Each structure stands twice: as C-alpha cells, then as structure tokens.
Amino acid sequence: MSRPARPRATAQVAVVGAGAAGALTAARLLQHARRCRLALDVWCVDPAEATGRGVAYATSDPRHVLNVPAARMSAFVEDPEHFVRWVTRRLPAATPAAFVPRALYGEYLSEVLDELAAPGGPARLHRLHEWVTAAEHGGGRILLKLSSGQTLKADSAVLALGNLAPDCTWAPASMVGSHRFIVSPWGPGALDSVPDEQDVLLVGTGLTMVDVAIGLERPDRVVHAVSRHGLVPQPHTTASAAACPAPRIPGACGLPELRRTFLAHLARGRRQSGDWRPAFDSIRHLTAALWQQLSTADRSRFLAEDLRLWEVHRHRIPPASASALHAARESGRVRVRAAELTDAEITAEGIRVGLSDGTRLQVGAVVNCTGPQADWTAIDDPFIRGLLDSGLARVHPTGLGLDTGEDGLLRTAAGPAGTPAVWAIGALRRGELLESTAIPEIRVQADRTAEAVVSLLAGPGPADRRPSRDRFGLRLTTNPEAAARYGEALDRILKGQHGSVPLLREALTADPGFALGHAVLALLGHEHGGQVEVGAALDRAGRAATRATERERRFVAAVTERIRHGGPAGAAALLGHVAAHPRDALAVSLAVPTISFDGVTSGRQAWQLVEGLSGSYGEDWWYLGQLAFVRQEQERWEEAETLACRALAAEPAAGHAVHARTHVFYETGQHRGGLTWLDRWLGEQGAGSDHRAHFAWHAALHELMLADGDAVFRRYQQQLAPPAVTGVRAVVDSASLLWRCRMADHWPGPLPVDALFDVVPVGWLEAPPTAFAALHSAVALAAASDVRRLRALHRRAHGHDSPVFREVIAPLCEALTAVLEERWSAAVAALRRLRPRLSAVGGSAAQHEVVEETLLYALISDGRQREAADILSARLDRRPGPLDDRRRSVLEVSHAGP
C-alpha cells in the first residue's frame, strides 16, 4: 500500500466502513480538520466499490425508497434543507415530503463526501478498498491489519461498521449451506436464485420483509412471511397533523410506569389530533435518556417484551410501500402470520418447512429477513472478536453493540495506558442509545465524533507541537503534562465532581508558571474553602500572567477583582471577560448562580446570559445542564426536563443537569418519583460528586415534604452529619435542613448543630465571603440559638460594602433574632419584607424557601393561622405535597374554631 508523501506531523485517522455512517464521519473529519487547520489524512477503509451506499443505499430497485421524507434526510444538522435542494435538482417534482429512491440517497452521500474531499487545505481523504481483518495497539497507535496483508497505522480510528451480518441462529442445520437458503437478500443478485413460479418463505416481518415481499410478489407466487409476533411496520401517513409536545416522564421510573406514561401520552395525542404518530415522534429526542435511566433488568425486559412493538411503530414504511403491501396481502399473494420455523427438509422441488403453528409449506427458497445479529456476546466476526479479545473494546451490558461513552468513545476492557482512542458510530452504539441506526441520529453522531477526534489530535503530542488547548478549544499557556491535568480538573469542576484541587496542584507541579492553574486554584479556595492560600495563589497567578494569552490574562484579572474586591467591579470584570470569550465555560460558571458558584448575576440577567450562549456551545452537555437550570427557574418544566435528559444522556455525571432535574421534581411536587431517581443517581454516580451532600439535602427535602420525619432523620445521620459532610456544605445543606425541620416540627429533640460548627471553615460563620454564604450562616446560627453571633453578623452585614448584605442579610439576622427571642410580630414583619429580595443573594427557590418556612413558623406562633394557611395554599397550588396539605388542613380547622 503506497501513501502520498506527507510530513510525519500529519495525523492519521482510519474510518472503518464506507457506508452512510462512514461517509458522514469522513466528511465531518475533513470539515473539522480544515476548520482548525489540522494536517490530517482520513483513511476510509471498506471493500465496497462505492462510498456512502453501504447495504441500505446500494439497491438499484426504484421501488426501494427511503423510509422517511426527504426533509429529514440532510447530511448536515445545521443545514436541514441540504438534501431537499440536492434531490430537486435531479427530481424537479420532488417535495420535502417525498419518499425518494434509496439509490438516489446513496448517490447523494457519495457526492457530499466527494465535494468535501476536493484537493486543497491540510486535510485529505484516501479510499482503501479492503477488509480490516484485525486491530491491535502498538507504539501509541492503532494498527489495522488489512486483507492485503499490509498494516494501516492510525493515531485514532472510528468504527462505522453498520449492522452486523444477518442473524442465522434460528435456521435449522439441515437448511444452512443450501443455495435455497438466502442468508441476506441485499447482496448483488442475491434474490436471482429464487425459483420462478414457486412460493417463497420470508423469515422476519420487519422493514427488510416489506422490500423483499414487494419485489418478489407476483400473480403466480405466494410470498409467505413469518415472525414470532407477526407484526408488520406501521405506515407513515400523508395527512398533516400538529406537532405534539413531549410528555412529562416521571424521573427514574421503572419500565412498568414508563409504559403507562407513554401509552397515556399516545392516547392523548390520538384524541387531540386523530393520529398517534405525532405523540410517538415527540419523544424521539428523549429516547436515549429514557433508555439510560432504566435499570439493567428493565432494559433486558424491554428487549424481550417491548422491542418488536416499539420497532414497528418507530421504524415506519412509506405510504406507497404500505399501499403495495396491503394490496398484495388483500389478494393473497403475500401472507403474514405469527409463527416460527421449526424444521426444514431440502427436497428436489425446494424446501419443505414446518412452522410452529402446525403449518407445513413447500417453497422454492427461504429468505432471511430477520435483520442483523443482535447478541454481541456470541459474535464470531473476526475483526470484532479481535477488538474484544485485545481489550480495545467490550460488549455493552445489554449485549447490544459495543460499550461506548461520550461521543462514541469505546470503553476498553483491558487496554494498557496510552492505548489510542477508538470511537464507534451508528449501529455499534445501540446498547448505549437504543436508537442509533437512522440518519437523523447518525449525522449528529458523525459530527460530534469527528469533532472529538480532531480536538484530540490537534492537542500537543510528540509529533505535534501546537499550543495546548482545553476541551472548548481555548489555548493554555503551559506544557502538555500540566494541560492534561488542568483539563481533567476543568472537566471535574464542570461536572461538579470532587478532586479538582489535587489535579490543579499536579498541573502546577508540572508547570509552576501556569497562570490559569494558580487563578483557578485561588478561585476554588475562595468559593469552596479548603486548604488553599488564596492570596498567595492570586499573587502567583498575576506574576505568571505576563507570559499568558490575552484570554488567560483577562481571566486572571477578573478572578482577582472578584476575590479581592467583589461587588459591582468584580461582576463587571467577569461579565466583560465572558462577553469577550464566550467559550470560557469556567468564567460562565462563575457568572451564573449554580450549585458550584454563587454567580454575579441573578434572575433575568442570568437567564439572558445563558440563553445568549447557545451558538457558542450547541449540544455540549455542560451547557445543556446550565440551560436546563435556567428553564426550571423560568418554570418551563418540560423544557428543563428535556434538556437535562439530553445532557445526562451525553454525560451521566453532569452535576448541573442532575441539579436541574432534581429541581423539576421538587417544584412540580413529584416527591416520590424524584426521591427514587435521585437515590438511584446517588448510588450510581454520587460517589464522585462534589455536591453529594447537596443532592442528599434535596432527597431529604422530598422526604420532609412527604411528611416522613423518620426518613429525614436517617438520611441526616447517614449522609448529612459529619464526617460525611464537612466544609461549607455543613452550613449550606446540613444546618439549613435542621432549621427547616425545626420550623416544620419534624425533628426529634435538640438540633445537633454544634457538630456541624466543628467542621465549618474557620471564620466562615462570622465573616461569610458572599451574600449566599451569609444567608446560610445566619440560618445556621439560628439553628444553634446563638443570638450573640447572629447580632455580630448583623453588625458586619449592616456595615458591608455590598448593598445585598445591607438590604438582605442584615434584616434576615434581625428577623431570626426576633424568632429566637419569640418576638413574633417583629419577625413576621421583617420576614415579609425580605421575601421579594431573596433572589439577589443567589441560590435557588428551594434554598430561599427556608425563609418562607421561618415565616410560617412565626405566623403560627403568633396565632395567625389564616395567613399561614394562605401561604400554604399558594404553595400547594403550584406544588402538591403531603406535609403542606396536612399542615394547611390543621390550620384551617384551628382557624375555624369549635
């Protein structure tokens, strides 16, 4: 195999497979490489003569048409009309709703790749018409053994293999090997061996059966088709129907509840529009997230009990195909039944077969229409087997496809350190995504995978001395080792996982002059406490920034201003930096109040900031989590749920998405469902979460709202009491929960606050660094009945430079002091004034609710039951809950009197 003479610095990527998935991946690799000026050779390896056609689009039969309208078949997500424009140049009468021949779509994909592979620029395409027979790792590269005996050495590889070979495990041994048994109907001339004027049996009644039956049926032949269920794909409809919004899916529900919810959604959709299809299609974007939230047992149960029914409704056939099949069935030329083939005898006339319903048939041929092999644990393909045996890949726990993570990156079983990155796309990802074979899914995967591959290869390496960059493409003025540790730290910060500070220290050990590393370390010390000398870290960041990029210098300046001065100047510096560098996700995180940072914006300002960044982040999981939290604050619950599920489908550990979804459950009163989902997530992902205590606090709130005081007490003892919780979370989560339990009369005995104070950062209660911290410090001091320190905090807040301290924290300290001293009227008046101002301190509505609970307690203590009942009624109108319902009933009875 000869290669063009290229510098060794040119990166090498192998795309194994040249069907639709392979062609789209290769096209996107070329695009992304040219966009970031990466010298790249893309090797598309597949024995097929044509590129872009694969099995699905290699047919020449004009009756074999696309199963979805042309409007949904663009190769590019960002240009949804691309295919429609292309096809109307060849078929002027075609409309966006047309179901065009599949052969034409194969031609389209080939042209798309040819255009992007035109000479010029740093990226080039090479086509190898060979099989890949084996793969192994060596020298930090992936070594692909080719059928010619040569080896292709690649820096990374993308597996776009399409579906596996057809499943023949059902076929009786007596039939296997006979020319009358057609293993796959899609090979060149495969159906030519079907004898004329003889009946034929198709095993399988899905999409393949429809095309084969239409092609084989004729007046002098009966086409029999059997499958276990006898179900045939449903047709698309030509009638237009209004789009249907996605349903509200209960969080972390099991399969039975998911079935009930979805069937009810379909019934509503049918009643409203007369058609079930819009309702069914409304959950397409949620499918992966719903699939991933099911337990392993429920996934297995779905595959065994529901998959076939799902597929015949999800993967529909064009109206013309449905009409032709219907006519053939009406005439008796095609006969479909629910049965399995039990035995077969080769005879001089053909094959005599027995079916499980007792029927015996004499046919000229049996055609396998069951689709690809589904059980990857029994795979015998030598290439896939080699991947599994070498540890480069492992089978997904469902047995469907390979186990993959974000962007399709293979999860290796036993690959050594330094194993090159290998991705998968399309059907190989069914275990992770369930739906992963249609063009709308594959084109998104191709883009994301190509971007991930190019981003990895564009980073520093022995043969590539480009500047280090973070995952958002921002340059890092440091060495590769420090950049790698910083990248891991940034990833953990954005996910909300612990361990970022040690990683930053490792980065600074590798490069003591890394300005950004010092600045972020100072920031984490300021925001979260811990063993960080914040002032010294800021000084080192400032000195090192002289050799950094403009973006890094500006970040250091903004963080320094925020830590040392705060207030409007700190906020302005940070927001100015975000405006200049919107892809600086860490700066955005600092600007927006979240579970991780207090933020410098609130309300509409924060919403507008996040919403305005959609063009900078697109489908990035971190951004989707941020946007999901904005949507729940706007009480757009369904949108928040959808966004959070999309983020979690890409990154199950995404803390902001978990937080957003948790708030959706709480604010919509789904206390039992939310508690189940949250406990499951804590069990699966919570060990690495930096905010495990906060999520435990959320779970305890659900239990409190369910009036389950014993459960709240147990959770506190197990998950919210020291040593399980230390630092600022002991104040923000644990102490605030204790105070709320006292206000709701749901805590047995004295509040164990003293133990919390032993693990709080030094000085945090007396001199909280932010208004958000000060609110929770005041609540913690109230829980300890510490009037002396409450008054000291009041004096500090009253003289503070920040108006939020003066106008919110100082009055809060006064109100809490009045509660402790049982001056109920004064407490009520102060708390009522406070409620409209609470958003200024940052945090969520659920956190601010501690003030409302205190107001309820003061009103009841002051004998003002009617006013307290009115507050509970307003809350119940927006969010049902057993505790509030019970409290309101008691108050109304008490107010009514004897």
Secondary structure by P-SEA (a helix, b strand, c coil): cccccccccbbbbbbccccaaaaaaaaaaaaaaaaaccbbbbbbccccccccccccccccccccccccccccccccccccaaaaaaaaaacccccccccccaaaaaaaaaaaaaaaacccccbbbbbbccccccccccccbbbbbccccbbbbbcbbbbccccccccccccccccccccccccccccccccccccccbbbbbccccaaaaaaaaacccccbbbbbbccccccbbbbbcccccccccccccccccaaaaaaaaaaaaaaaaaacccccccccccccaaaaaaaaccaaaaaaaaaccaaaaaaaaccccaaaaaaaaaaaaaccbbbbbccccccccccccbbbbcccccccccccccccccccccccccccaaaaaaaaaccccccccccccccccccccccccccccccbbbbccccccccccccccaaaaaaaaaaaaaaaaaaaacccccccccccccccccccccaaaaaaaaaaaaaaaacccaaaaaaaaaaaaccccaaaaaaaaaaaaacccccaaaaaaaaaaaacccccaaaaaaaaaaaaaaccccaaaaaaaaaaaaacccaaaaaaaacccccccccccaaaaaaaaaaacccccccaaaaaaaaaaaaaacaaaaaaaaaaaaaaacccaaaaaaaaaaaaaaacaaaaaaaaaaaaaacccccccaaaaaaaaaaaaaaaacaaaaaaaaaaccccccccccccccccaaaaaaaaaaacccccccaaaaaaaacccccccccccaaaaaaaaaaaaaaccaaaaaaaaaaaaacccccccccaaaaaaaaaaaaacaaaaaaaaaaaaccccccccccccccaaaaaaaaaaaaaacaaaaaaaaaaaaaacbbbaaaaaaaaaaaaaaacc
